Amino acid sequence: MKVWLHHVNYVTDDVDRLRRFYADVMGLGEQADDLPVREMQRGYSGDVAFLGDGDMQMHLAQKDLGLGFRTGNVVNPVERGHLAFRTDDIAAFKKHLEAQGIPYSDYAGVATASWHQIFFLDPEGNVVEVHQVMETE
């Protein structure tokens, strides 16, 4: 099982304003590839912008304080943002978390049909995502 840093997600009430800041001030461009297939009907349909520098991605998401309640998950990844890692084996990573005694919220199919996402908290309460790209038809 490998794990590597994939993106940073910031949450905002004004996605376009934040997108313009990171595009104009930081020089990030629109991310066109390696993006999730959004699942708009399963819980999260907020506005999202995807930016990148060619190596790292930045996801800017509309704040949604009710997502965890609607999906029955404790961790809400679009309440205040998160740091995201990608893995090549989400099942093994979930077992790793369980062995460490770390609870997680499984968002498989909630926000994206193409990434199996789980979210958990680090010791300071920061939200961490780990996802695996899934085969889509």
N, C-alpha and C positions, 0 to 999 in steps of 0.2 A: 504494500500500500504506500503510495507516494502522496504527498500533500504539498502544494505550492501556492503562494500568494497570487490571487487573480484580480480582485478589484476592491475599491473602497466605495461604500455607499453612503452618501449624505442625504438627509431628509430635509424637506423644506415645504413651506406653504406656497412657494412661487418657483416652480421648476425652471421656467424660462429665464427668470432673473438670475438664478444660480448658474444655469447653462451659459448665459452670456458672460458672466464673470469668469468662469473657468476657460471659456473659449477666448475671450478678448484679453484678459489679464495674464492667464497662464499659458495660452497658446495651444490648448487641447483641441483636437479635431473631433468631428462626429465619428463615433465608432460604427463601422459598417459590417464587420464580421465577428464571429465568435460571440453571438448574442443569443439570449434565450428566446424561445418562442413563447410569447406572452399568452397566458391563460386568463382572459378578461372576465370570465363568467364564474370563476370558482372562489372568489373572495377578495382579490385585489385588482382594481381597475384604474388605479390612480395614474396620473401623468408621470412619465419617466423619460429621462434623456440619458443617452449613452455616449460618453466621451472617452478619448484615449490618446496616448502619446506614441502608439506603435508597439509598446511593450506592456503597459499597465492600463487597466480600464478604470473609469470613474462612472458610477451609476448615480444619478440624481433622481430621487423619487419623491413623489408627493406624500406628505405626512398623512397617515391613516391610523388614528388612535384606536379604532374599533376592529382592526384586522384580526388580532388575537382572539377576541371574543367571538367574532363570526366564524372562525375556523376551528375553535376549540383548542387553541394553542396558548401556552403560557408565555412564550417569547414572541414579541412583536418586532419584526425586522424593519418596519417602516414607522416606528414611533420616534426613534432618534438616530437611526443609521447603524451601520455595521461594517466590519472588516471581513472580507470574503476570501476563502481559500478553495482551491479545486483539488479533488482527489480522483484517483483512478479506480477506487473501490469504496463506495459509500457504505456498503454493508459491513466491511471490515472496520471502517472508521466508526460506525455506530457501535459495534462490539467493543472497540477500543474505549470509547466514551463510557459505555456501561461498565467496563472493567475498572475504570477510574472513578466510578460513582458520580459521573456528571450527567444530569438530566438534560434532555434536548427536546425541542419541538420539531416534528417532522412535517415539512411543508411540501411533500411530494405531490405534484399536480395542482397545487393551490395557485401560485402566481405564474408558473411557467410549465409548459408541457414537455420541455426538452431538458430541463435540469432537475435532478432530484436534490432538493435543498433541505438541510437541517440547520437549526439555529440553537445556540446555547450561550450561556453567559460565562465570561472569564471571572476570576476572583474579585475584580473591581466592579462587576456589573455591566461591562461592555458586551455588546452583542457580537457574536462571532458566527459567521456562516461557513459551512463546508458543503460543497455541491459536487455532483458528478454529472457530466453530460450524458444524457440517455439517448438511445436510438429512437428516432421518430419516423413515422411512416410517411 
